Amino acid sequence: MTIHEIEQAITELSPQELARFRHWFDEFDAQVWDEQFESDANSGKLDKLANKAITDFRAGKAKEL
């Protein structure tokens, strides 16, 4: 199935089916994002950003939200 076919199929959903699809896709997308974030964290891709944030915090360059 192509992206175009998927897009077309989505336009043909009833309002109830579209709501159900949105809910499913939100859950699916969140799971994919979580897995990517975990993979990046475990591989060290985020270490530089984390170290910079810690350094800035210790230097007083952070403010409470």
Secondary structure, 3 states (H helix, E strand, C coil): CCHHHHHHHHHCCCHHHHHHHHHHHHHHHHHHHHHHHHHHHHHCCCHHHHHHHHHHHHCCCCCCC
